[in-house]
Amino acid sequence: GLGDVYKRQMQTAEARISASAFADTKPHYDILDGLRGVAAMIVVAFHLLETYSKGPAYQVLNHGYLAVDFFFILSGFVIGYAYDDRWKKKMSVKDFLKRRLIRLHPMVVMGAVIGAVMFYFQGCSVWDVSAVSLSMLLTATLLNALLIPATPGSEIRGLGEMYPLNGPSWSLFFEYIGLSLIHISEPTRPEPI
């Protein structure tokens, strides 16, 4: 039955990666990767089809953006699963936030830099790159790299975006807010007996 499938999947995951190989290793669930892949394809298809749609009534994936909500839910589960044992071993919220920052922020910085290069060299009929000074571009890049939302004076594309150089950064911005709320609302843990 379903229990046997679960046991086989757990044994397969344990056989692939020995727990002694990595101290923090837990069984890996391939189904979650598959669900994440499907959600990613839905988001990409939604944005591509949205571009060529005559309007919301004509969109093929009218609610495809909800896959982003699924990512947030899945991320919460995966983070909770991955860090569950560590919380029990008295990992502090500060250590948790440090781990998340080390894992996520290098990609935020890289995305901001790639976005700045693409903005400068790609050009577009919607915005005039020549009207954006190098100092404005560097300011926008720094703000994006620090995950500080663009203000009306620093939004270089003129489209009112939070992160004009790397639009998806908004999701990490809200993840950081959520993680900060965990830190603020951390209850005092009782000492183990």
C-alpha positions as a Markdown table, in Angstrom:
| # | Residue | x | y | z |
|---|---|---|---|---|
| 1 | Gly | 0.0 | 0.0 | 0.0 |
| 2 | Leu | 0.9 | 3.7 | 0.4 |
| 3 | Gly | 3.0 | 2.9 | 3.5 |
| 4 | Asp | 5.1 | 0.4 | 1.6 |
| 5 | Val | 5.7 | 3.0 | -1.2 |
| 6 | Tyr | 6.8 | 5.5 | 1.5 |
| 7 | Lys | 9.2 | 3.0 | 3.1 |
| 8 | Arg | 10.8 | 2.1 | -0.2 |
| 9 | Gln | 11.2 | 5.8 | -1.0 |
| 10 | Met | 12.9 | 6.4 | 2.3 |
| 11 | Gln | 15.2 | 3.4 | 1.9 |
| 12 | Thr | 16.1 | 4.5 | -1.6 |
| 13 | Ala | 16.9 | 8.0 | -0.4 |
| 14 | Glu | 19.0 | 6.6 | 2.4 |
| 15 | Ala | 20.8 | 4.3 | 0.1 |
| 16 | Arg | 21.7 | 7.2 | -2.3 |
| 17 | Ile | 23.1 | 9.5 | 0.4 |
| 18 | Ser | 24.5 | 7.9 | 3.5 |
| 19 | Ala | 23.7 | 9.9 | 6.7 |
| 20 | Ser | 27.4 | 9.6 | 7.7 |
| 21 | Ala | 28.4 | 11.5 | 4.5 |
| 22 | Phe | 26.8 | 14.7 | 5.6 |
| 23 | Ala | 26.0 | 15.6 | 9.2 |
| 24 | Asp | 22.8 | 17.5 | 8.3 |
| 25 | Thr | 21.4 | 15.0 | 5.8 |
| 26 | Lys | 17.9 | 13.8 | 6.0 |
| 27 | Pro | 16.0 | 11.7 | 3.4 |
| 28 | His | 15.3 | 13.6 | 0.2 |
| 29 | Tyr | 11.8 | 13.5 | -1.2 |
| 30 | Asp | 11.9 | 13.4 | -5.0 |
| 31 | Ile | 8.2 | 14.1 | -5.2 |
| 32 | Leu | 8.7 | 17.6 | -3.7 |
| 33 | Asp | 11.3 | 18.4 | -6.4 |
| 34 | Gly | 8.8 | 17.2 | -9.0 |
| 35 | Leu | 6.1 | 19.4 | -7.6 |
| 36 | Arg | 8.5 | 22.3 | -7.5 |
| 37 | Gly | 9.4 | 21.7 | -11.1 |
| 38 | Val | 5.8 | 21.6 | -12.2 |
| 39 | Ala | 5.0 | 24.8 | -10.3 |
| 40 | Ala | 8.1 | 26.5 | -11.9 |
| 41 | Met | 6.9 | 25.5 | -15.4 |
| 42 | Ile | 3.4 | 26.8 | -14.6 |
| 43 | Val | 4.9 | 30.2 | -13.6 |
| 44 | Val | 7.0 | 30.4 | -16.7 |
| 45 | Ala | 4.1 | 29.4 | -18.9 |
| 46 | Phe | 1.8 | 31.9 | -17.2 |
| 47 | His | 4.2 | 34.8 | -17.8 |
| 48 | Leu | 4.9 | 33.7 | -21.4 |
| 49 | Leu | 1.2 | 33.3 | -22.2 |
| 50 | Glu | 0.4 | 36.5 | -20.3 |
| 51 | Thr | 2.7 | 38.4 | -22.6 |
| 52 | Tyr | 0.8 | 37.3 | -25.8 |
| 53 | Ser | -2.7 | 37.4 | -24.3 |
| 54 | Lys | -5.3 | 40.0 | -25.3 |
| 55 | Gly | -6.4 | 40.3 | -21.7 |
| 56 | Pro | -7.2 | 38.3 | -18.5 |
| 57 | Ala | -10.2 | 36.7 | -20.0 |
| 58 | Tyr | -8.0 | 35.2 | -22.8 |
| 59 | Gln | -5.2 | 33.8 | -20.6 |
| 60 | Val | -4.7 | 30.0 | -20.9 |
| 61 | Leu | -3.4 | 29.8 | -17.3 |
| 62 | Asn | -5.5 | 32.5 | -15.7 |
| 63 | His | -4.4 | 31.7 | -12.2 |
| 64 | Gly | -0.9 | 30.5 | -12.9 |
| 65 | Tyr | 0.6 | 33.0 | -10.5 |
| 66 | Leu | -0.8 | 30.9 | -7.6 |
| 67 | Ala | 2.1 | 28.5 | -8.2 |
| 68 | Val | 4.2 | 31.2 | -6.4 |
| 69 | Asp | 2.0 | 30.8 | -3.4 |
| 70 | Phe | 2.7 | 27.0 | -3.6 |
| 71 | Phe | 6.4 | 27.8 | -3.6 |
| 72 | Phe | 6.0 | 29.7 | -0.4 |
| 73 | Ile | 4.1 | 26.8 | 1.2 |
| 74 | Leu | 6.5 | 24.2 | 0.0 |
| 75 | Ser | 9.5 | 26.4 | 1.1 |
| 76 | Gly | 8.0 | 26.6 | 4.6 |
| 77 | Phe | 7.6 | 22.8 | 4.8 |
| 78 | Val | 11.1 | 22.1 | 3.5 |
| 79 | Ile | 12.7 | 24.7 | 5.8 |
| 80 | Gly | 10.8 | 23.3 | 8.8 |
| 81 | Tyr | 11.7 | 19.7 | 7.8 |
| 82 | Ala | 15.4 | 20.5 | 7.2 |
| 83 | Tyr | 15.8 | 22.5 | 10.4 |
| 84 | Asp | 13.6 | 20.5 | 12.8 |
| 85 | Asp | 16.4 | 18.5 | 14.4 |
| 86 | Arg | 18.6 | 21.5 | 14.7 |
| 87 | Trp | 15.9 | 23.5 | 16.6 |
| 88 | Lys | 15.7 | 20.6 | 19.0 |
| 89 | Lys | 19.5 | 20.8 | 19.5 |
| 90 | Lys | 19.1 | 24.5 | 20.6 |
| 91 | Met | 20.1 | 26.1 | 17.3 |
| 92 | Ser | 19.4 | 29.8 | 17.9 |
| 93 | Val | 17.3 | 31.9 | 15.6 |
| 94 | Lys | 20.4 | 34.0 | 14.9 |
| 95 | Asp | 22.2 | 30.9 | 13.7 |
| 96 | Phe | 19.2 | 30.0 | 11.6 |
| 97 | Leu | 19.0 | 33.5 | 10.0 |
| 98 | Lys | 22.8 | 33.4 | 9.4 |
| 99 | Arg | 22.5 | 30.1 | 7.5 |
| 100 | Arg | 19.6 | 31.3 | 5.4 |
| 101 | Leu | 21.4 | 34.6 | 4.6 |
| 102 | Ile | 24.6 | 32.6 | 3.6 |
| 103 | Arg | 22.5 | 30.3 | 1.4 |
| 104 | Leu | 20.3 | 32.8 | -0.3 |
| 105 | His | 22.0 | 36.2 | -0.5 |
| 106 | Pro | 24.8 | 35.4 | -2.9 |
| 107 | Met | 22.2 | 34.6 | -5.6 |
| 108 | Val | 20.4 | 37.9 | -4.8 |
| 109 | Val | 23.7 | 39.8 | -5.4 |
| 110 | Met | 24.4 | 37.8 | -8.6 |
| 111 | Gly | 20.9 | 38.4 | -9.9 |
| 112 | Ala | 21.2 | 42.2 | -9.2 |
| 113 | Val | 24.6 | 42.3 | -11.1 |
| 114 | Ile | 23.3 | 40.3 | -14.0 |
| 115 | Gly | 20.1 | 42.4 | -14.1 |
| 116 | Ala | 22.2 | 45.6 | -14.2 |
| 117 | Val | 24.4 | 44.3 | -17.1 |
| 118 | Met | 21.3 | 43.1 | -19.0 |
| 119 | Phe | 19.5 | 46.4 | -18.4 |
| 120 | Tyr | 22.5 | 48.5 | -19.6 |
| 121 | Phe | 23.3 | 46.4 | -22.7 |
| 122 | Gln | 20.0 | 45.1 | -23.7 |
| 123 | Gly | 17.9 | 48.2 | -24.1 |
| 124 | Cys | 14.2 | 48.3 | -24.8 |
| 125 | Ser | 11.6 | 50.4 | -26.5 |
| 126 | Val | 9.8 | 50.9 | -23.2 |
| 127 | Trp | 12.7 | 52.7 | -21.4 |
| 128 | Asp | 15.6 | 54.7 | -22.7 |
| 129 | Val | 18.8 | 53.3 | -21.2 |
| 130 | Ser | 20.7 | 56.5 | -22.3 |
| 131 | Ala | 18.5 | 58.5 | -19.9 |
| 132 | Val | 19.8 | 56.4 | -16.9 |
| 133 | Ser | 23.0 | 57.7 | -15.5 |
| 134 | Leu | 25.7 | 55.3 | -14.3 |
| 135 | Ser | 25.2 | 56.5 | -10.8 |
| 136 | Met | 21.5 | 55.7 | -11.0 |
| 137 | Leu | 22.2 | 52.3 | -12.3 |
| 138 | Leu | 24.8 | 51.6 | -9.6 |
| 139 | Thr | 22.3 | 52.9 | -6.9 |
| 140 | Ala | 19.6 | 50.6 | -8.3 |
| 141 | Thr | 22.1 | 47.7 | -8.3 |
| 142 | Leu | 23.1 | 48.3 | -4.7 |
| 143 | Leu | 19.5 | 48.6 | -3.5 |
| 144 | Asn | 18.6 | 45.4 | -5.3 |
| 145 | Ala | 21.7 | 43.6 | -4.0 |
| 146 | Leu | 20.7 | 44.6 | -0.4 |
| 147 | Leu | 17.1 | 43.7 | -1.0 |
| 148 | Ile | 15.9 | 47.2 | -0.4 |
| 149 | Pro | 12.8 | 48.0 | -2.5 |
| 150 | Ala | 13.2 | 50.7 | -5.1 |
| 151 | Thr | 11.8 | 54.1 | -4.2 |
| 152 | Pro | 10.2 | 56.3 | -6.9 |
| 153 | Gly | 13.5 | 58.1 | -7.4 |
| 154 | Ser | 15.6 | 54.9 | -7.7 |
| 155 | Glu | 13.3 | 52.9 | -9.9 |
| 156 | Ile | 15.2 | 53.1 | -13.1 |
| 157 | Arg | 12.8 | 51.4 | -15.5 |
| 158 | Gly | 9.8 | 53.6 | -14.6 |
| 159 | Leu | 7.4 | 50.7 | -14.3 |
| 160 | Gly | 6.9 | 51.0 | -10.5 |
| 161 | Glu | 8.7 | 47.7 | -9.7 |
| 162 | Met | 10.1 | 46.9 | -6.3 |
| 163 | Tyr | 13.2 | 45.4 | -7.9 |
| 164 | Pro | 13.6 | 46.7 | -11.5 |
| 165 | Leu | 16.9 | 44.7 | -12.1 |
| 166 | Asn | 15.7 | 41.4 | -10.8 |
| 167 | Gly | 11.9 | 41.2 | -10.4 |
| 168 | Pro | 11.7 | 37.9 | -8.6 |
| 169 | Ser | 13.7 | 39.4 | -5.7 |
| 170 | Trp | 10.4 | 40.4 | -4.2 |
| 171 | Ser | 9.8 | 36.8 | -3.1 |
| 172 | Leu | 13.0 | 36.6 | -1.2 |
| 173 | Phe | 12.3 | 40.1 | 0.3 |
| 174 | Phe | 9.1 | 38.7 | 1.8 |
| 175 | Glu | 10.8 | 35.5 | 2.9 |
| 176 | Tyr | 13.4 | 37.6 | 4.8 |
| 177 | Ile | 10.5 | 39.5 | 6.4 |
| 178 | Gly | 8.9 | 36.2 | 7.4 |
| 179 | Leu | 12.2 | 34.9 | 8.8 |
| 180 | Ser | 12.6 | 38.2 | 10.8 |
| 181 | Leu | 9.2 | 37.8 | 12.3 |
| 182 | Ile | 10.2 | 34.3 | 13.4 |
| 183 | His | 13.2 | 35.9 | 15.2 |
| 184 | Ile | 11.1 | 38.6 | 16.8 |
| 185 | Ser | 8.4 | 36.2 | 18.0 |
| 186 | Glu | 10.7 | 33.4 | 19.1 |
| 187 | Pro | 9.3 | 31.9 | 22.3 |
| 188 | Thr | 11.7 | 31.1 | 25.1 |
| 189 | Arg | 12.5 | 27.4 | 24.8 |
| 190 | Pro | 12.4 | 25.3 | 28.0 |
| 191 | Glu | 15.6 | 23.6 | 29.0 |
| 192 | Pro | 15.7 | 19.9 | 28.0 |
| 193 | Ile | 15.2 | 17.5 | 30.9 |
